[in-house]
Amino acid sequence: MNKVITLIAALTLSASAFAEVKVDQPYARAVPPGQPNSAAFMSLKNNSDTEISLISASSSVSKVAELHAHTNENGVMKMRQVPQITLKGNQQVELKPGGLHIMLIGLKQNLVKGETIDLRLNFSDGSSESLDISVKDVMSGMGQMKMHNGMQKKAQNQ
């Protein structure tokens, strides 16, 4: 009987305890009241030799969470949903404004700077990671933005 209990306990341990992906500096973008969507950003590091993909995400603050990328099509930046975000063995991938990110669509609440929200990441190896992430100011993490007239403006980090 003890062996069965031990086996059940081992199987029910969160797969994230064995996950090979390290999540660093996750945050969600604060948005003005009434905005229907936001986004989450972070660094993902695959610490294994085997390719792993982020295949989905979810949060209680949005109806849907989708994996997205920005692409440049004939000089026009477009945002598109992607089926997965692949991390090759020992690769680090940045989810950041203007690049790969997690869209939080159909917000159920305002995302206010200083608050914390939940985010769950699901990976192709069966592991998952449940996070509590900070909500940061709209400009946080954007670094330098290229202005339309070719000048650069340095964003203030919050």
N, C-alpha and C positions, 0 to 999 in steps of 0.2 A: 504494500500500500504506500509506503514511504517513497518507493521508486516512482510510482505513478504520480504522486503529488510533486515530486522533484521535477519530473519530466514535464508535467503541465505547467509548472511555474517557469521552467526554462523556456518553453514554447511561447508563453504569454508575455515574456519580457519584451519590451518595445524593441522593434528591429533597429531603432535608432541607436540603441546601446552598442550595436555592432556596425553601425553605418560607417562607411569609408569616406563620406563627404563631410567636410568641415564647413560650417556656415560662419562667416565673419561679417561684422558690422552691418547687420540687417536694419533697415528702416523703411517706413512708409511715408509717403509725401502727404503733408497736411494740405487740405484744399479748402477754399472758401465755402461757407454754408450753402447748402443746396446743390453743390456739384455732385453729379451722379457717379463719378469715377475717380480713382486715384491709382497709384502704382507703388510697388514695393521693390526695393533694391538691396543688393548684398554681394558679397564675394563667396563663391563656392569653390572649394578645393577638394579634388579627388585624391585621396591619400593611398589609393590602391594602384596596382598595375593594370587593372581591368577597367575598360570603358563603362561608365555609369551615366544615365541620363536622368535629369529632372523631368518627370512625365506629367505632373499635375501639382496644383496647389489649391488650397481652400482657406477661407477665413469666415468667421461668424459675422464680420462687419460688412460683407458684400454678398450679393446673390451668387456671383460667379467670380472665380479667379482664373485668368488665362495667362499662358506664357506668350510673350510678345517679343518682337524684334523690330528695329527700325532699319529700313533699307533705303538706299539711294537709287531711285529709278529716273534716269535721265536728268539728274540734277535736282530732283524733287524727293525730299525725305517722306517716306510712307511707313506707317506702322502696320504690321501684319501679325496675326496669330501664328505661332509655330507649334508643331505637335510635341516637341521636346527640346530641351537644352542639353546637349551632349558634352560630357566632360571626359576627355580621353584620360588614359592612365596618368596619374600624377600631374594632371593639368589643373590650373586655376582659371575660372571664368568669372568675369565681373558683370553683374547685373547692375546697370547704371542708366541714368537719364540719357536719352539719345541712342541707346543700344538695347541689349537684351534686358527684359524686366518682367515683372509679374503685374498684370493689370487687375485691379480690384474694381469690378463692374457691378453697378447697381448698389451703391453704398446704402446701408441700412442706418447709418449714423454719420454725423460729421466727424472728420478726422482732424483733430485739434492738436497743434504742437504741444509736446510734453506728455501726451497720453500714450498708452501702450495698447496694442492690439494683438490678437492671436493670428498666427499664420502657420499652416501645416504644409510641408513639402513632401511629395511622394516621389520615390526614385525607382528606376527600372530594376534594381536588384531586390526589390521588395521592402527596402527600408523606408522609413519616414522620419521626419524631424518636426516636432511641434515647438514652435517658437513664440515668444512674447517679444514683439518688436516695438521700438519707439517710433512715434510720429514726429517728423521733423518739418521745419519750415519749408515752404515751397521751393526756395532757392538752395536749400542745403544739398550738398553733394554735386552741384552742377559745375563747380570749378569755374572755368572760363567759358563764356558764351560768345560766339561770333555774332556781331551785330550786322544788320542788313547793309550798312554802309562800309563794311569791311573792317571797322574798328573792333577792338575787343573790350569787353567789360568784365572785370573780375567780380564774380559773385561773392557775397559775404557768406562765410560759413557760420552756421548757428550752433 
